[in-house]
């Protein structure tokens, strides 16, 4: 079986069920996010990537599992593990290991939730009202508050809303984990399951 089809070995497992659920949430987010950003004219600077250069993400177990699954399907596990080794040897955990100046995010389609939400979703204030502030790297500083959102309230999405959706898939694994060890562990787990299924054929 081709490498890109190895995900087929996960069919019928709890991990595959979780992966399908998180993918459905990400797909819903993509649709709603496009509408939110276009409705309220919220956009990053073109070819920016500054947030990736200055941020090392934490992830939940399921987010790491989704990244690992994508790496396995795309035959990029060895490349990722080599990148992790180099990153850890350097010892500067101040940026995302998957960022580079040439392509920016090298795992864009499987990136963690915070990377999807940052500067592209509102957050909630202490009164549980939506508020949006552009990131500090955006030259066009702007803010949106509850009054701005009232006209098209149905189009507002918040970080908390989608964070809770992902956390609801598996309430036992919601604590944030260090990105690299979490993805390493998820890769090992999925490869172990795949190897077992192959051996049972």
C-alpha positions in Angstrom: 0.0 0.0 0.0 1.3 3.5 -0.9 2.4 5.8 2.0 -0.4 8.2 1.3 -2.9 5.4 1.8 -1.5 4.3 5.1 -4.2 6.2 6.9 -6.6 3.5 5.7 -5.1 1.2 8.3 -6.5 3.5 11.0 -10.1 2.8 9.9 -12.3 1.6 12.8 -10.0 3.0 15.5 -10.8 5.6 18.1 -7.9 7.7 16.7 -9.4 7.8 13.2 -12.8 8.8 14.7 -11.2 11.6 16.6 -9.3 12.7 13.5 -12.5 12.8 11.4 -14.2 14.9 14.1 -11.4 17.4 14.3 -11.2 17.6 10.5 -15.0 18.4 10.4 -14.4 21.2 13.0 -11.5 22.6 11.0 -13.7 22.5 7.8 -16.5 24.3 9.6 -14.0 26.9 10.9 -12.6 27.5 7.4 -16.1 28.3 6.0 -17.1 30.5 8.9 -13.7 32.2 9.1 -13.8 33.3 5.4 -17.2 34.9 6.0 -16.1 36.5 9.3 -13.0 38.0 7.8 -14.7 39.2 4.6 -17.7 40.6 6.5 -15.6 42.6 9.0 -12.7 43.3 6.7 -10.2 41.5 8.8 -7.0 40.4 7.0 -3.3 39.7 7.7 -0.6 41.6 5.8 0.3 39.7 2.6 3.3 37.4 3.0 3.7 38.4 6.7 4.5 35.4 8.8 5.7 37.5 11.8 3.5 35.6 14.3 5.1 32.3 13.2 8.6 33.8 13.6 7.9 34.8 17.2 5.6 32.1 18.5 6.1 28.5 19.6 2.7 26.8 19.9 1.3 24.5 22.5 -1.2 21.9 21.3 -3.7 19.5 22.7 -3.2 15.8 22.1 -5.8 15.8 19.3 -4.2 18.7 17.5 -0.8 16.9 17.6 -2.5 13.8 16.3 -3.9 15.7 13.4 -0.5 17.1 12.5 1.1 13.7 12.8 -1.6 12.1 10.6 -1.0 14.7 7.9 2.8 14.1 8.1 2.3 10.4 7.7 -0.1 10.7 4.8 2.2 13.2 3.0 5.3 11.0 3.6 7.0 13.8 5.6 7.6 12.1 8.9 11.4 11.7 8.4 11.7 15.3 7.3 9.7 16.5 10.3 11.7 14.4 12.8 14.9 15.7 11.3 13.6 19.2 11.6 12.7 18.6 15.3 16.2 17.2 16.0 17.8 20.3 14.5 15.4 22.6 16.3 15.9 21.0 19.7 19.7 21.0 19.2 19.5 24.8 18.5 17.5 25.2 21.7 15.7 28.3 20.7 12.0 27.7 21.3 10.9 31.1 20.2 9.3 30.3 16.8 7.4 27.6 15.1 9.7 24.8 13.8 7.6 24.4 10.6 8.1 28.1 9.6 10.6 29.1 6.9 11.0 32.3 5.0 10.5 30.6 1.6 7.0 28.9 2.0 6.1 30.4 5.5 4.0 27.6 7.1 5.1 24.2 5.7 2.2 22.4 7.3 -0.5 24.9 6.5 -3.3 22.5 5.8 -2.7 20.6 9.1 -1.6 23.4 11.3 -2.8 23.6 15.0 -6.0 25.4 16.0 -4.3 28.5 17.5 -2.5 29.0 14.1 -5.9 28.9 12.4 -7.6 31.3 14.8 -5.0 34.0 15.5 -5.8 37.3 13.9 -8.8 35.6 12.1 -11.3 35.2 14.9 -12.7 37.3 17.8 -12.1 36.6 21.4 -14.5 37.3 24.3 -14.1 39.9 26.9 -14.9 39.6 30.6 -18.6 40.2 29.8 -18.5 37.4 27.3 -18.9 39.8 24.4 -16.9 39.4 21.2 -14.0 41.7 20.6 -11.2 41.7 18.0 -7.9 43.5 18.0 -5.5 43.2 15.1 -2.2 41.7 15.9 0.8 43.9 16.8 2.5 43.0 13.5 -0.3 44.4 11.4 0.5 48.0 10.3 -3.2 48.8 10.1 -4.1 48.8 13.7 -7.8 48.3 14.2 -10.3 47.0 16.7 -13.8 45.6 16.5 -16.1 45.5 19.5 -19.6 44.2 20.2 -21.2 47.3 18.6 -19.3 46.6 15.4 -20.5 43.0 15.4 -24.2 43.7 16.1 -25.1 44.2 12.5 -23.9 40.8 11.4 -23.8 39.0 14.7 -24.5 35.6 13.0 -21.1 35.9 11.2 -19.0 36.4 14.4 -16.7 33.5 15.4 -14.7 33.4 18.5 -11.5 31.5 19.6 -13.3 30.2 22.6 -16.1 28.7 20.6 -13.8 26.6 18.4 -11.5 25.8 21.3 -14.4 24.3 23.2 -15.5 22.3 20.1 -12.1 20.7 19.8 -11.8 20.0 23.5 -15.3 18.3 23.5 -14.0 15.5 21.3 -11.9 14.1 24.1 -12.3 15.7 27.5 -9.5 13.6 28.9 -6.7 15.2 26.8 -7.3 19.0 26.9 -4.2 20.1 28.7 -1.8 21.9 26.4 1.4 20.1 25.6 4.8 21.2 24.2 4.4 21.1 20.4 7.4 19.0 19.3 7.2 16.3 22.0 3.4 16.1 21.4 3.8 15.6 17.7 6.6 13.1 18.2 4.4 11.1 20.5 1.5 11.2 18.1 3.6 10.1 15.2 4.9 7.1 17.2 1.3 6.2 18.3 -0.1 6.3 14.8 2.8 4.4 13.3 2.5 1.7 16.0 -1.2 1.2 15.1 -0.4 1.1 11.4 2.4 -1.4 11.8 0.1 -3.6 13.9 -2.6 -3.6 11.3 -0.1 -4.4 8.6 1.2 -7.4 10.5 -2.3 -8.7 11.0 -3.0 -8.8 7.2 
